[in-house]
Amino acid sequence: MGNAITGTLPAALGNLSNLLEFSGHENYLEGTIPSSFGGLKKISDLTLQLNMLTGSLPGELSGLTALTGLDLSNNHLSGFFAVEFGQWVRILTLQLHDNTFSGPMPDVHYPLLERCSIQNNAFTGPLDIVFNKKHYDHLVNVDFSGERFPLHINNTFTATATTRSLPLPLPLLGLLPILYCNQKN
């Protein structure tokens, strides 16, 4: 549960260079995510879901290379998801669902990704963010469902025994990708 905190995210929080986790979920925070948050170089978990945040993700967030968990779901965030965010190579959980992000998803590779939820946005183009024609041993749950997320899926997806859930977008455009399922003994 949140704490019913209102107002905007203070830019001064970005000066806390040793901060490891920040959880501001389920509040009434509004405004944009300050670009100063790019100074949180040691942060591993940033949780701001269920607020009223607006605007696009500051490019400065791409430097958060210690990030393992990012949950910005259920806000009013918009704009493009920049290819620079591909620098989050330690990311395990990426939750961007229920915002108004738009445009094509960049071709990035998250080798440790376990959970990805990006449904109910306005993304377009081929689905490259998660699959990128690579093998994801750690992928457990991916959710692209939601009628506001029409994609032309054109890549090959390699599933493993750990993949438990793969809801697909509706409407589905184009051909369903070839699914390679590798069973581990």
N, C-alpha and C positions, 0 to 999 in steps of 0.2 A: 504494500500500500504506500501511496505517496503521502506527502506531508502537507498538501494544499498550499505549496509555495507558489507565489505569484510573481510576476515581473519578468525581467529578461536575465539571460545568463551574463554575469559580470565578466567583462574582458579580462579583469585582473586574475581570474582563475587560471588563465593561460600562463601566468608567472610561476605557478606551482610546479616547477620542473621535475620534482621528485614524486609527484602524485602518481600512484599506481592504478587506482580505480576511481571512477566517478559515476555515481548513480543518482540521477535526478528524475527518475521515472515516476509516472502517475502524479504529475503536479499540474500547475496552470502556467508553466513557463511559456513565454511567447517571444517573438522577435527572431533574430537570426542566431546561428551558431557563430560566435566570434572567431575571427581569423587567428586571434591570439592563442586559441586552443592548439594550434600547430606547435606551440612551445611545450606541450605536454609530452616530451620525448620518451618518458618511461611508462606512460600509461598503457596498461594492457587491456582494460575493460572500460568502455565508454557507453553508458546506458542512459538514453534520454527518451525512451518511448513513452507514448501516451501523454503528450503535452500539446502545445499549440505552436510549435516552432515553424517558422516560415523561411523562405529564401533558399538559396542553393548551398551546397557543401563548399566551404572555403577550400581552395586549392592547397592551403597550408596544412590541411589534415593529411595530405599524402605523405608527409614526413613522419607520421606516427608509426614507425616500423616495428615497435614492440606490441602493437595492437593485436590482441587475440580475439576480442569480442567487441562488436559494434552493433548496438540496437538503437536505431532511429525510427522505428516503426510507429505508425499511428500518430503522425504529425501532419503538417501541411508543407513539407519540404518539396522543393521543385528544382528544375534545372537538369543538367546533364550529369551523368556519373563519369567523371574524367578518367582517362587512361592512367593518369598519375596515381590513382588509388590502387593500382596494381602493385605498388610498393609494399602493400600490407601482406607480405609473404608468410607471416605467422598467424594470419587470421583463421580462426576456427569457426566462428559464428558471425554471419553477416545478415542482419535483419533490417531490411529497408521497406518492408511491405506497408501498404496503406498510406502512401504519400502521393505526390503528383510529379515524381521524377519523370523525365521524358527523354526522347532521343534514343540513338543506338547505344547498346551496351558495348563498352570497349572490349577488345581482345586481351584479357588479363588471365593470369594463372595463379590460383591460390592452392598450393600443394597440400596444405594441411586442413583444408576446408571440410567441416563436418555438417554444418547446417547453413542453409541459404534460403532466405525467404524474401522474394522481391515482387510478389504478386500485388495486384491492385495499384499499379502505377500506369504510366503511359509510355513504356519503353517500346522501341521499334527495332526492326532489323534482325539479323541473324543472332541466335543465342550463342554467344561466345564467352560470356563472363565466367561461367562455371566449367563448361566442358572443354573448350579450347583443344579438342582432339587429344586430350591427355587422359591418363588413368588416375582416378581419384580413389586411393585406397581408404581414405578416412570418411568419405561422404556417407552420411547417415540419412539426412533429410533435406530435400530440396522442394520448394513450393513455388511454382510459377502459375498457379491457378488464378482465376479471376477474369472476368469478362473484359476488364480494361487493359489486359496485357496480351494483345494479339502479337504473336511472333511467327516469323518464318524460320523454323528450325531446320538447319541444314548440316549440322555437324554429327559426328559419330560420338556416341556416349558409351563409355566403358563402365559398367556397373560392377560392383563387387558384392560379396556376401554380406557386407555391412550396410549396403544401401537398402533402406527400409521403406522409404516413401518418396514418390516422384509424381506429385500431382501436375498435370499438364495444363497449359493455358487454353482458354476457350474464348473466341474461336481459334482453332488450330489452322494455321495457314501453311500450305506446302505439304511436303511429305514428312512422315514421322521418321526420325533418324534411326539408323541401324543401332540396335542395342546389343552390345556385347556383354554377356553376363559371365563373369569368371567366378567359379565356385572354389572356395578354399577348403581344403580338407582339415 
